Amino acid sequence: MDAVRFAVRRAKREQPAASVDARAICTAVRDFAIDYFNDVDEARDLLGEWGIRSSEDVGRIVMALVDTTLVTAGPDESVDHFARLFTLSELFDQH
């Protein structure tokens, strides 16, 4: 949830009417984890321990948040938008 908020705040700063897509949320997961843990290796290890090993895992979490109405999504948004965006082993290499 914090990473989704992070992505929304970032998007609003860059373009006030912007919405966030799956790629922006995945980038926010990486950036938020680095900021929160203050260490890339620790961020990678803890995301893995929490079961976040790919963008598909992030997608399932986001869609669960949508199902609980904590997050809203457009009518065409789905977990499929998170397919093959990253694996944990490469996520922090993109930083």
C-alpha positions as CSV (number, residue, x, y, z in Angstrom):
1,M,0.0,0.0,0.0
2,D,2.8,2.4,0.8
3,A,4.5,1.8,-2.5
4,V,1.2,2.5,-4.3
5,R,0.9,5.7,-2.4
6,F,4.5,6.5,-3.3
7,A,3.7,5.9,-7.0
8,V,0.6,8.1,-6.9
9,R,2.5,11.0,-5.1
10,R,5.3,10.8,-7.7
11,A,2.9,10.8,-10.6
12,K,0.9,13.8,-9.2
13,R,4.2,15.7,-8.8
14,E,5.2,15.1,-12.4
15,Q,1.7,15.5,-13.9
16,P,-1.2,16.5,-11.6
17,A,-3.9,14.6,-13.6
18,A,-1.8,11.5,-14.1
19,S,-2.7,8.0,-13.1
20,V,-0.3,5.2,-12.3
21,D,0.2,2.1,-14.4
22,A,1.6,-1.2,-13.5
23,R,5.2,-0.2,-14.5
24,A,5.0,2.9,-12.3
25,I,3.9,0.8,-9.3
26,C,6.6,-1.7,-9.9
27,T,9.2,1.1,-10.0
28,A,7.7,2.5,-6.9
29,V,8.0,-0.8,-5.1
30,R,11.8,-0.8,-5.9
31,D,12.3,2.9,-5.0
32,F,10.2,2.7,-1.8
33,A,12.0,-0.4,-0.6
34,I,15.4,1.3,-1.2
35,D,14.2,4.4,0.7
36,Y,12.6,2.5,3.5
37,F,15.4,0.0,4.1
38,N,18.2,2.3,3.1
39,D,20.1,-0.6,1.6
40,V,19.6,-2.4,-1.7
41,D,20.6,-5.8,-0.5
42,E,18.3,-5.6,2.5
43,A,15.5,-4.4,0.3
44,R,16.0,-7.3,-2.1
45,D,16.3,-9.9,0.7
46,L,13.1,-8.7,2.6
47,L,11.0,-8.4,-0.6
48,G,12.0,-12.0,-1.3
49,E,11.1,-13.1,2.2
50,W,7.7,-11.4,1.9
51,G,7.1,-13.4,-1.3
52,I,7.5,-10.5,-3.8
53,R,9.7,-12.2,-6.4
54,S,8.3,-10.8,-9.6
55,S,6.0,-8.1,-11.0
56,E,3.2,-10.7,-11.1
57,D,3.4,-10.9,-7.3
58,V,3.0,-7.1,-7.1
59,G,0.1,-7.3,-9.5
60,R,-1.7,-9.9,-7.3
61,I,-1.2,-7.7,-4.2
62,V,-2.5,-4.6,-6.0
63,M,-5.5,-6.4,-7.4
64,A,-6.2,-7.7,-3.8
65,L,-6.1,-4.1,-2.6
66,V,-8.5,-3.2,-5.4
67,D,-10.8,-6.0,-4.3
68,T,-10.8,-4.6,-0.8
69,T,-11.5,-1.1,-2.2
70,L,-8.3,0.3,-0.6
71,V,-7.1,1.1,-4.1
72,T,-9.1,2.0,-7.2
73,A,-8.4,0.8,-10.7
74,G,-9.7,1.5,-14.1
75,P,-12.2,-0.9,-15.7
76,D,-9.6,-2.4,-18.0
77,E,-6.9,-2.8,-15.3
78,S,-5.9,-6.3,-14.5
79,V,-3.1,-8.4,-13.0
80,D,-2.1,-9.1,-16.6
81,H,-0.7,-5.5,-16.8
82,F,2.0,-6.6,-14.3
83,A,3.2,-9.6,-16.4
84,R,6.9,-9.8,-17.1
85,L,7.9,-6.4,-15.9
86,F,10.6,-7.6,-13.5
87,T,11.9,-10.5,-11.4
88,L,13.4,-9.8,-8.0
89,S,16.9,-10.8,-9.2
90,E,16.8,-8.0,-11.8
91,L,14.7,-5.4,-10.1
92,F,17.5,-3.6,-8.3
93,D,19.8,-3.7,-11.4
94,Q,17.4,-1.3,-13.0
95,H,18.0,1.4,-10.3
